[in-house]
Amino acid sequence: MELNLDLSRELVNFENKEKQYTIPIFIPHKGCPNSCVFCNQKKISGQTKDVTVEDVDNIIKEYLNYYDKTDKKIEVAFFGGSFTGIDKKLQEAYLKVAYKYIESKHIDSIRISTRPDYINDEILKLLSKYRVETIELGVQSMDKDVLNASKRGHSDKDVIYASNLINKYNIRLGHQVMIGLPESNLQKEVYTIKECLKLKPKQLRIYPVYVIDESELYNMYEKNIYVPLTIKDAVKRCIAVIHECQKEDVSIIRLGLQSTDEITCNNSKIVGPISDNLAEYVIAGIIREKIDKILDEINIEGKELIIHVLPKYISTTIGPKKINKIYFENKYNIKFKVKGEI
């Protein structure tokens, strides 16, 4: 049996509609008013020292050498800390450095990440002045109990206010949400994404919780107060969240936390759904669900199944470590093949 599989609807949220290069500048914990239970920003970002204005300039220059003569959009992105919580003079100094590269047409835009409770009209006027194109809010959850248990220090109302205000200023809105926070579960995470989508973010980052040493969450883990997710659990929850995203025009620009040497080195204490290719497992799971629905309605036992997909979907249809191939061959007693044509 041969089956042409159109995955355009299921995977549209993962399509990169705007090809670009990103110049990442990490400002770990600078500007953040509190410590969430899961937080160890210096460990997560790989940064161990503060970033100066001169550092920002040097980082941009270094990356521009890599991106010489590119026809892709280039964006400077301030990650790590709560950018709008930084002292206003330093915040503006960072922005001025990046903005001069916009004026010289070496870069195209600026992106910042911050907390929902650090957004107001004054801040947005400053960001607009320097043509900040995207603001990512660290939402993490819209459930009150989860926010309290994670010691986020802001409420769901702060997320609503900040998101609406950013949209009012016509700045692209991004949301960051976390899977597996204390007191959370699959139902609360589906609720969170539904509430986020009502606020019309254009982009999403979805991170499973890593339990990192020197964080309060690690102490909770050692005392058996908190149980980390397995990779299987994280994949299941991510798939449920993404099913909600499929109903809206929102891009998933990151799924899973990128490992760094600081996180994954042998001396690091870290537990949880650690995977450098979590997105592949999630996408493979979405594809598996689609094929399962088709095969459950027909009798294919003992036959050969050839799935035709676009070439870019071959590996994810088979699945990392051939998990989909193994799954279908065992469940339906078939021979499973994938071809890159449709």
N, C-alpha and C positions, 0 to 999 in steps of 0.2 A: 504494500500500500504506500502511496506517495501523498504527502500533505504539504500544500503551500501555506506557510505561516506568516501572516502579516502582523508584525509586532509594533506598528507605528503608534497605535493608541496606547498600548501598555507601557511603552518606553519613551513616549514623547517628552515626559518631564525630565528625562536624562539627556536629551539632545542639547548639545552646546550650540545655541542659536547665534551666539556672538563670539567668534574666535578671537582670543586675545592673549597677551602675555601679562603676567602679574609680577610686579616688583614688591615682594613682601618685606615689610618693616615691622619687627616685633618690639612692642614696648611693654614688657611683662609687668602686670599688676600696677603699672603707673596709672594713677587716676581712679583706681578702684577703692571704694570706701570700706569694703569689708572682705572677709575671706569666706567664700562658700565652702561647704564641707568637702567638696570634691576637688578643690582648687590647689594646684601647685603650679602656677603659671610659668615659673622659671624652668621647671622640669618639662612642662608640656611644650613650651616654645623653643627650648634649647638655649635660651638667653640667660646669662648669669650676671649681666651688668646693664646699667641704664644706657639708653641710646641718646646721644647728644645730637644737636642740630647738624654738626659736622658729619656725624655718622650717617645721618639721613642723606645728606648730599653725596657722600662717598658710595653708599649702597646703590643709590639711583644711577650714578655714573658707572659703577661696576656692571650692573645689569644691562644698561644701555649698550655697553660694549658687546654683550652677548647677543643682543637683539638688533644689531646694526643692520640697516637696510631691510627692515621687515615691513610687510604691508599689513600686518595685524595691528589691532588696537593695543596700546600699552597702558597699563593702569598701575598706579602706586597705591598699595593697600596697607593701611596701618592696622595691624592685628595685635592681639595679646591682651592689652589692657583696655580700660574704659577711656577711650580717647577724649571724649568730651568732659571727663572728670579731671583731666590734667589742668594745671594752672593755665589760665587763659593766655598769658604771655608766651608760655612754652608751646601751647597748642597752636597758637598763631604762627610762631616761629617755624614749627614743623611744616605747617601748611604753606608758608611763604616759600620754603625750599622746593616743595613739590610743585607749587604753582608756577614758579619761574620756568620749569620744564614744560608746563602746558603752554606758557606764553611763547617759548621757543619752538613749540610744536615737536618736541622730542617725546612727550607722553601725551595721552589723550584725556585721562581722567584720574580722579582720586576716590578711594574707598576708605571708609573708617568703620570700626566696630566699637560698640559702646553698650552701656546699660540702659534699659528703658526709663529709669528714673533720672537719667542725666540728659534729658532732651527738653528744650523749651524754645520759645521764640528767639531769645537772644542768641542761643547757641546755633540755631538753624540759620539765622541771619549771617553769622560769622562763617559757617560752613558754605553757605551759598555764595558768599563773597569770593571764596577761593575755589568755586566750581566743584565742590565735592559732589560726585555723581551718585554715589551709593552709600547708604547707611545700613549696617547690619546690627540688629538689636539682639542681645543675648537674652532671649525669652526663656529658654530652657523648659518651662512648663507654664500652663495656664491654670493648674490646679492649686488651690490655696494651701492645702496640706503638704503637697510636694514642695512648694516654694518655701514654706516654713521649715520643713524638715531639712531642706538643703541650705538653709540660712542665706537665701538669695538677697534678702534685704529690700525687695521691691514686691509689688503686688501685680495681679493680673490687670488691675485698672491702670497701672503705670504703662503696661504694654499697650493697652488700647489707646490711651492718650497720646503716647509717643508715636505710635504707628499712624494714627489719624493726622497728627501734626506734620509728620514727615511727608505723607502723601499730599497734604495741603501745600507744601513748599515744592512739590513736583520733583522731589529727590527720590531716586529708586530705593524702595524698601526691601531689606532682606531680614529674614528671621533665622535665628539659630535655636534649635531645640535639642533636648537630650533625652535619650532612651535609657531607662533603668535607674533613675534617681531614687533616693530613699522615699518610701511611702508610695512610689508610683507602681503602675501596672499597665497592662495592655489597654484596658478601657480608658484609663486616665490619659494615656498618650494619644489615643485616637481622639479623645475630647480636646486635648491640647491642639492637635493639628487642625481640627475643625474650627476651633476658636481663632487660631492664627489665620486660616484661610479667609475668614470673614473680613480680616483687616487688609486683604489684597496685597500681600508681599509678592514681589516679582521673583524672589530667589529664596531658597532654603538651604541650610546646612543641617544635617542630621547626624548627631554624634552619640554613640553608645558610651556609657560611663566606664572609664578606666579608673581603677582604684590605685592611686599612685602614692608611694611612700611620702611621708612628711605632709600628708593631708589628714584632715579630721576624719574623712571617710575611711582611710586606711586603719585608723584606730578603731573605728566602728566595726570594720571587717574583722580585725583581730579579736574583738570582744564578741563576735557572732551577733552583733546588732544589725549588720547589713550583709546581705548575701548578693554577691555580684552576679550579673547575667552570664550565661554561657553564650558561645557564638550562636548556637542553635536558637536560643531564646531571643537574642538580639536580632537575628535575621527574621524571625517570626514577627516580632513587633515592628520592625522596619517595613516589612511587607504590608502589614495592616495600615500603617501610617501612609504609605505610598498609594494605597488604593484610594484614600481620600484625596490625595494630591492629583490623581488622574482625572478628577472631576473639574479641576481648575487649571488656569494658565499660569503655572508657577514652575520655575526651573529648579531642579535639585542639583546644586553646583558642588556639593560635597556630601558624601555618605561614608561615615567612618572617620576616625581620627588618624591622621598620618603619623606613623611612628617616626621617632627621631632616635639618634644614637643615645641620647640622654634617657629616653623612655625605655628602650629595649635592651640596653647594655646589660651584661651579666650581673653587674653590681646593683641594678635597679630592682626595687621591690614593686612589682606591679601585677595586678590580677584583673580579671574581667574578660570580656569578649575581644581579646587582642587579635587583630587581623589586619594585614596590609591590603587585603582584597575583599573586605566586607561587601563592598558594592557589587562585586561579581557574584557573590553568594546570594545577595538579595535579588539581583536581576535574574539570575538563574532560577530562583524560587518563583518569581513572577511568571517566567516563561513556563516553568513546570506546571503551575496551576492552569495556565491556558491550555496546554496540551492535554493535561489530565481531564479537563472538562470535555474535550473532544473524544478522547479514547474511552471514557466511561460510557459513552452512548453507542459504541460500536463493538463488534466482536473481532478482535485482532489477535487473539491468543495464538501463538505459534507462528505468526507471520513476520515478515520484514517490514519495518516502518522507515521510510525515507522522508525526513523533514527538509523542506526547501525554505531557506531564509536568505536575507541579504547577507553578503559576505561578512560584514562587520558584526553580525550576530552569531556567527558559527560557534565561537568558543564559549559564549555565555549560554547558548542553547544546549551544548554538551555539558556545560557546567564546570567549575573549577574541580580538579581531581576527578573529572568525569562523573560528578554526582548525579546529574540528570540521566545520562546514559545508563548508569548502573541502576538507578531507581526504576526507569521504565522497563528495562530488560527483566528485572526481577519481578516487578508487579504484574506485567502483562505477558511474561514469557515470550518476548519478541526479540528480534535483532534490530537495534536502533542505530540509524545513520543520519547524519546531517550534511546537507550540501548547500554551498553558498551561491544559490541562484533562486530567483523567484519571479 
